[in-house]
Structures are given as structure tokens and as C-alpha cells.
Amino acid sequence: MIIDNYNLNESSKTFIIAEIGMNHNGNIKNAKRLIDIAIQAGADCVKFQLRNLSELYTKEALDISNSDLSTQYTVNLLKKFQLKKNEYKHLSEYAADRNIIFMCTPWDKSSADYLSKIKIPAYKIASADLTNFDLLEHVAKKKKPMIISTGMSTHTEIKESVNFLKNIKADFALLHCNSTYPAPTRDINLLYMKQLRKYNVIVGYSGHERGIAVSLAAVALGAKIIERHITLDKNMEGPDH
């Protein structure tokens, strides 16, 4: 798998993704600081997230006064912490100037289309969209590598998604993932990476646990990609800090 100028294979060093996500809290200065900190930490890649809320959510969900409490909380934060589209282009250029790969998760088709316009070298697909064949096919048509997390999915769902991706000739890697925030160590089951390797694709680990011990163990077990959230301050508002 070729991501920008990085040749990712079974003999390459582990590819480290610093997941910024929404932890910039809608502030581009925070986003730049996070990119700088990721570089200082030795990451190979910084990753953001892009959503078109009107495409992703129903009108009822976007009406915070009428939606259920969990949706109110999530949608309110997303509205509050969204960057402007042109800021993603600026950040991709900022990252390129500093020789770190810029990647982004599109949560919907229009976001994927915009990211294609700014020529990102690869797409990250969130666990929630592993079985979203409509989005997977749309992104695969961009002819760029896809890194796909498998959190919350059953073995059968993973197998069906892999078969679908191979049928459409997608270039993809799979990340073992437990989507609990934070993930309890007893539930992580790193040995499942052995099952993912049977699909003959690059396999890695997306971690949400505290500390780095589990991620180090994942590398020892052969993970070629590690993705971890980063933040400026764990006490900041938002679900991922």
C-alpha cells in the first residue's frame, strides 16, 4: 500500500497515525498545534474528520430540542467544533509543508468528494461505516488507499465487508479496534489481528485504551499501522480528549 511517499508493507516500520479528529474543538490554531505536536512525537500521519451534518443526520436529529439526549450531546458538539471546509485545505497544505501525511475520515459522500478535491493521499473509514457499502464503494472509486477500522463489528460483518471490498478491487487495510472510550484492557483481544491477517491485507490496530502498553503489544504482534487519539489537554470539552 502506497500512502503519499510511504511504502507500507510487511517489512516496513509501523505507520503511526495521530488521530486529531475533532480535538481541535473547531479552532484552526489548535489544529496546527496538534499537527506540530504529532510531528514532535514522531508520527507519520495526522488524521482529521469531516462531516456534512445535513447529509449525515435527519432533520429531526439536527433539531437539538427534539432529539434524544445522547443525540443532542453528540450533534451539539459536532456543530460547535466543526472546522470550515477551506480550513481542511489549509491544514493539508500546512502538514505537507512540514513533511507529515495528512489524512481524513469522510463520514458521508460529499465529504469524500471534497477531500478528493484537495487531493488527500488516503482515506480513513470509521468503524461505524465498515458495513456502509454505499460509502465504501463511493470512496473506493477515488482510487486511493483506504484504512478501515473494525470496532463494533461481528466476524460475519467483517467477512462480508472484506468480500465486498475485494469484489470492487479496493486497496484497503484493516485495523482491529475496540470502540469503547476508554477501552478496558480485558476487552481488547489483540489476538484477533491473526484473524484479520487471513484476509491477506495490511493489518493494524486503532486503540482507545489508556496508556501505550496495548499499542506496543500490538506492534509486537505485527501491527503495521497504529492509530491513537492525541489532544492538547485531556480536560478540554469533547468526547475524544
C-alpha positions in Angstrom: 0.0 0.0 0.0 1.4 3.4 -1.1 0.3 6.4 1.0 1.8 9.5 -0.4 5.6 8.7 -0.3 5.2 6.0 2.4 5.5 2.4 1.2 3.5 0.4 3.7 4.3 -3.4 3.6 5.0 -6.3 5.9 8.7 -5.3 6.2 8.2 -1.6 6.7 8.2 0.1 10.1 4.8 0.6 11.7 2.9 3.5 10.3 1.8 5.8 13.1 -1.4 7.8 12.7 -2.0 10.7 15.2 -5.8 10.9 15.3 -6.7 14.6 15.8 -10.3 14.0 14.8 -12.4 16.9 16.4 -9.9 17.5 19.2 -9.1 20.9 17.7 -12.5 22.0 19.1 -13.2 24.0 15.9 -10.1 26.2 16.3 -7.6 26.1 13.5 -4.8 27.3 15.8 -5.4 24.2 17.9 -5.4 22.1 14.8 -2.0 23.4 13.8 -0.6 22.9 17.3 -1.8 19.3 17.2 -0.1 18.8 13.8 3.2 20.3 15.3 2.9 18.1 18.4 2.3 15.0 16.2 5.5 15.8 14.3 7.4 16.2 17.5 6.1 12.8 18.7 7.4 11.1 15.6 4.0 10.3 13.9 3.9 9.6 10.2 0.5 10.9 9.7 -2.2 13.3 11.1 -5.8 12.5 10.7 -8.9 14.7 10.9 -12.6 14.0 10.4 -15.1 15.7 8.0 -18.9 15.6 8.2 -21.7 17.2 6.2 -24.2 17.2 9.1 -27.2 17.7 6.9 -26.3 14.7 4.8 -25.3 12.5 7.8 -28.3 13.3 10.1 -32.0 13.6 9.7 -33.7 17.0 10.3 -35.2 15.6 13.5 -31.7 14.7 14.8 -30.4 18.1 13.9 -33.2 19.7 15.8 -31.5 19.5 19.2 -34.7 20.5 21.1 -36.5 17.4 19.8 -33.8 14.7 19.6 -32.9 12.2 22.4 -30.3 13.3 24.9 -27.4 11.3 23.5 -28.0 12.7 20.0 -28.4 16.2 21.4 -25.0 15.9 23.1 -23.3 14.5 20.0 -24.8 16.8 17.4 -24.3 19.9 19.6 -20.6 19.1 19.9 -20.2 18.4 16.2 -21.9 21.7 15.3 -19.8 23.6 17.8 -16.4 22.0 16.8 -16.7 21.8 13.0 -13.9 23.4 11.0 -14.8 25.2 7.8 -14.1 23.3 4.6 -11.5 25.7 3.4 -9.6 25.2 6.7 -9.1 21.5 5.8 -7.3 22.5 2.6 -5.2 24.9 4.6 -4.3 22.2 7.1 -3.4 19.7 4.4 -1.0 22.3 3.0 0.3 23.1 6.4 1.0 19.4 7.0 2.6 19.0 3.6 5.0 21.9 4.3 6.1 20.1 7.4 6.5 16.7 5.7 3.8 14.8 7.6 1.0 13.0 5.8 -2.5 14.5 6.0 -5.4 12.0 6.1 -9.1 12.5 6.9 -12.2 10.4 7.7 -15.2 11.2 5.4 -18.4 10.4 7.2 -20.5 10.9 4.0 -20.2 11.1 0.2 -20.0 14.9 -0.1 -17.2 15.0 2.4 -15.3 12.3 0.5 -15.8 14.3 -2.7 -14.3 17.4 -1.1 -11.4 15.5 0.3 -10.7 14.2 -3.2 -10.6 17.8 -4.5 -7.9 18.7 -2.0 -6.0 15.5 -3.1 -5.6 13.6 0.2 -3.4 10.5 -0.4 -5.6 8.1 1.5 -8.9 7.8 3.3 -9.7 6.5 6.8 -13.1 4.8 7.2 -14.5 4.8 10.7 -15.7 1.6 12.4 -19.3 2.8 12.2 -19.1 2.7 8.4 -17.4 -0.8 7.9 -20.8 -2.1 6.7 -21.8 1.1 4.9 -21.3 -0.4 1.4 -22.7 2.7 -0.3 -20.0 4.9 1.2 -17.3 2.3 0.8 -17.9 2.0 -2.9 -18.1 5.7 -3.3 -14.7 6.2 -1.6 -13.1 3.2 -3.4 -13.9 4.9 -6.7 -11.4 7.7 -5.7 -8.7 5.1 -6.4 -6.8 5.9 -3.2 -5.9 3.6 -0.3 -8.5 3.1 2.5 -7.7 2.3 6.1 -10.8 0.8 7.7 -11.4 0.2 11.4 -13.5 -2.8 12.6 -14.8 -1.8 16.0 -18.3 -2.9 17.0 -18.5 -5.4 14.1 -19.1 -9.1 14.2 -16.8 -11.6 12.5 -19.5 -12.1 9.8 -19.9 -8.4 9.2 -16.1 -8.1 8.7 -16.0 -11.0 6.3 -18.9 -9.6 4.3 -17.3 -6.2 4.1 -13.9 -7.7 3.1 -15.6 -9.7 0.3 -17.4 -6.6 -0.9 -14.2 -4.5 -0.9 -12.2 -7.2 -2.8 -15.0 -7.6 -5.4 -14.8 -3.8 -6.1 -11.0 -4.1 -6.2 -10.5 -1.6 -3.3 -7.0 -1.0 -2.0 -7.5 -1.3 1.8 -6.1 -2.2 5.2 -7.9 -3.3 8.3 -7.5 -2.1 11.9 -8.5 -4.2 14.8 -10.4 -1.9 17.2 -12.5 -1.8 20.4 -14.7 1.3 20.2 -15.2 1.7 23.9 -13.9 5.1 25.2 -11.7 4.3 27.0 -11.4 0.6 26.1 -10.9 -1.8 29.1 -7.8 -3.8 28.7 -9.6 -7.1 29.3 -11.9 -6.5 26.3 -9.3 -5.6 23.6 -8.4 -9.1 22.4 -5.3 -8.2 20.3 -5.1 -11.8 19.1 -8.0 -11.1 16.7 -5.4 -9.4 14.4 -4.5 -13.0 13.5 -8.0 -13.5 12.1 -7.8 -10.3 10.1 -4.5 -11.4 8.6 -6.2 -14.3 7.0 -7.8 -11.8 4.5 -4.2 -11.1 3.1 -4.3 -7.4 3.7 -2.2 -5.0 5.8 -3.4 -5.2 9.5 -3.1 -2.7 12.3 -4.6 -1.5 15.5 -6.7 1.5 16.4 -6.6 2.0 20.2 -8.8 3.8 22.6 -7.3 2.5 25.8 -5.4 4.5 28.4 -1.6 4.4 28.1 0.5 2.9 25.3 1.2 -0.6 26.6 -1.5 -2.2 24.5 -0.4 -0.4 21.3 3.2 -1.6 21.9 1.9 -5.1 22.3 0.0 -4.7 19.0 3.3 -3.8 17.3 4.9 -6.8 18.8 2.1 -8.9 17.3 2.8 -7.5 13.9 0.5 -4.4 13.6 1.8 -2.4 10.6 -0.5 0.6 11.4 -1.2 2.2 14.8 -3.8 4.9 15.3 -4.2 6.8 18.5 -6.1 9.9 19.5 -4.0 12.9 20.6 -5.1 16.0 22.5 -3.7 19.3 23.8 -5.4 18.8 27.1 -7.5 15.8 28.4 -9.7 18.3 30.3 -11.0 20.0 27.2 -14.6 19.7 26.3 -15.5 16.9 23.9 -15.8 13.1 23.8 -12.4 12.2 22.4 -9.9 14.1 24.7 
